[in-house]
Structures are given as structure tokens and as C-alpha cells.
Amino acid sequence: MKEKELEKIFCENLEHFKKSINWLKISYDKCSKIKLDEGFDGLAENEIESLDALSNRFARTVDILLNKVLKSLDMLELEDVSRNLDIVIRAEKRNFIDDYNYIIELKDLRNELSHEYIEDYIIDKYKEILKNITPIVSIYKKIVNYTKKFGYCNTKNEK
């Protein structure tokens, strides 16, 4: 694939990530007001629906980050994309995150959510999601700054 095609794919993925982040923030604003300390039985039906939407949007955002944005950036920069571990290590080297294990933890949380059926444990998972929203938004901003620095996606070389 040519560099321009790879850049187009990366930029499209970054745009999907931006939209996913925006929807995630909408769910976060709604769910951060929900009192989770009373357990699952203390939640109203509309609160459970909002938390489920948050969970789904979180999972989608993590998938887009790892499987689309970071992978397509590596492809654009002619890196090997055969191993996800290498992809997240390069995210750390690019200063998107302080420790590559953080993205692994996000992916693990995303996987746990899809297999969590016990109502008492799901509350803890919702709390984990809520505390991870701000760092995910920060990762997005760092990727955008990196994109500007290297002039990807029709941006000028600015810092």
C-alpha cells in the first residue's frame, strides 16, 4: 500500500476514535452522576441502561484505539503490526501513555466486561470504566498532537 493510502486509513480511524470518544464522554457525563455504592439492586432501570451504554462505548473505544488507530499508525510508519504487544509498546515510546501495560489493562477490562454476568461484580467494573475515561481522552489528545507534529491528516507541523 502507498503512504497516502496508509495515511488516509489512519486518518479515518482517528476520526472514528474521535467520534467514539465523544459518545463515551456523553455516557460518562450521564453515568458519573449515578450512585453506584448502593449496589446493583439500588439502580433504576434507566441507570442500568445508561451504564450498559457506557460499557459498550468503552469497549468500542478501546477496540478502536488498539485495533484501528495504533495499528494503522504503525502501518503508516512502516512498523510490524503482527503483535499487539509491540503496538502498545510503541504507543508508550510515542508518549501516548506512561506505561504500555495501561493499554493491556484497558483491553483486559474490556474483555472482562463481555463476560461479567454477576450483578455485584459488574458495579466494580462500571467504577473501573468511569475512572479510565479521562486517561483515554488524554491518550486521544496526545495522538492528535503527534499527528500534528508529523503533519498527518492534513495538519501543519505544529506543537
C-alpha positions in Angstrom: 0.0 0.0 0.0 1.2 3.5 -0.7 1.9 6.0 2.0 -1.0 8.3 1.1 -3.4 5.3 1.3 -2.0 4.3 4.7 -2.3 7.9 5.9 -5.9 8.0 4.7 -6.7 4.8 6.6 -5.0 6.2 9.8 -6.9 9.5 9.5 -10.2 7.8 9.0 -9.5 5.6 12.1 -8.5 8.6 14.1 -11.8 10.3 13.1 -13.7 7.2 14.2 -11.8 7.3 17.5 -12.8 11.0 17.9 -16.4 10.2 17.4 -16.2 7.2 19.8 -14.5 9.4 22.4 -17.3 12.0 22.1 -20.0 9.3 22.6 -18.0 7.9 25.5 -17.9 11.4 27.2 -21.6 11.7 26.8 -22.2 8.4 28.6 -19.6 9.4 31.2 -21.4 12.7 31.9 -24.6 10.8 32.5 -23.1 7.9 34.4 -20.8 9.8 36.7 -23.9 11.1 38.5 -25.2 7.6 39.2 -24.8 6.4 42.8 -23.0 3.0 42.5 -22.3 2.5 46.2 -25.8 1.0 46.8 -25.0 -1.9 44.5 -26.8 -3.3 41.5 -30.2 -3.6 43.3 -30.1 0.2 44.1 -30.1 1.1 40.4 -33.1 2.2 38.4 -33.7 0.6 35.1 -32.7 3.8 33.2 -29.5 3.9 35.2 -28.7 0.3 34.2 -29.3 1.1 30.6 -27.0 4.2 30.8 -24.3 2.1 32.4 -24.7 -0.6 29.8 -24.3 2.1 27.1 -21.2 3.3 28.8 -19.8 -0.2 29.0 -20.4 -0.8 25.3 -19.0 2.6 24.3 -15.9 2.0 26.4 -15.4 -1.4 24.8 -15.8 0.0 21.3 -13.4 2.9 22.1 -10.7 0.6 23.4 -11.1 -1.6 20.3 -10.8 1.4 18.0 -7.7 2.6 19.9 -5.8 -0.6 19.7 -7.1 -2.4 16.6 -7.6 0.7 14.4 -5.7 3.8 15.4 -2.5 2.4 16.9 -2.3 -0.4 14.3 -2.9 1.9 11.4 -0.3 4.5 12.7 2.2 1.7 12.9 1.4 0.7 9.4 1.8 4.3 8.2 5.2 4.4 9.9 6.1 1.0 8.4 6.3 -0.8 11.7 5.5 -4.5 12.1 1.8 -4.9 13.2 1.8 -8.7 13.7 1.9 -8.5 17.5 -0.4 -6.3 19.6 2.3 -6.2 22.4 4.7 -4.4 20.0 1.9 -2.0 19.0 1.3 -0.9 22.6 5.0 -0.7 23.4 5.4 1.7 20.6 2.4 3.7 21.9 4.5 4.2 25.1 7.6 5.1 23.1 5.5 7.8 21.3 4.5 9.1 24.8 0.8 8.4 24.3 0.9 6.5 27.6 3.3 6.3 30.5 3.3 2.5 30.7 2.3 0.2 27.9 0.7 -2.1 30.5 -2.1 0.5 30.8 -3.5 -0.3 27.3 -3.2 -4.0 28.2 -5.2 -3.3 31.3 -7.9 -1.4 29.3 -8.1 -4.4 26.9 -8.4 -6.8 29.8 -11.2 -4.7 31.4 -13.0 -4.6 28.0 -12.7 -8.4 27.8 -13.9 -8.9 31.4 -17.0 -6.7 30.7 -18.1 -9.0 27.9 -18.0 -12.0 30.3 -19.4 -10.4 33.5 -22.8 -11.6 34.5 -22.8 -11.4 38.3 -24.5 -8.1 39.2 -22.4 -7.4 42.3 -19.2 -7.6 40.3 -20.4 -5.5 37.4 -20.7 -2.5 39.7 -16.9 -2.7 40.3 -16.4 -2.9 36.5 -18.5 0.2 36.0 -16.4 2.1 38.6 -13.3 1.0 36.7 -14.7 2.3 33.4 -15.6 5.6 35.0 -12.1 6.1 36.4 -10.5 5.3 33.0 -12.4 7.8 30.8 -10.2 10.8 31.5 -7.0 8.9 30.7 -8.5 7.6 27.5 -9.4 11.2 26.4 -5.8 12.2 27.3 -4.5 9.4 25.0 -6.7 10.7 22.2 -5.3 14.3 22.7 -1.7 13.0 22.7 -2.3 11.1 19.4 -3.8 14.3 17.9 -0.8 16.3 18.9 1.5 13.6 17.5 -0.5 13.7 14.3 0.0 17.5 14.1 3.7 17.2 14.9 4.3 14.9 11.9 1.8 16.6 9.6 -0.5 13.6 9.2 -4.2 14.1 8.3 -3.7 17.4 6.5 -2.3 19.1 9.7 0.6 21.5 9.7 3.8 20.8 11.6 2.8 22.4 14.9 3.3 21.5 18.5 
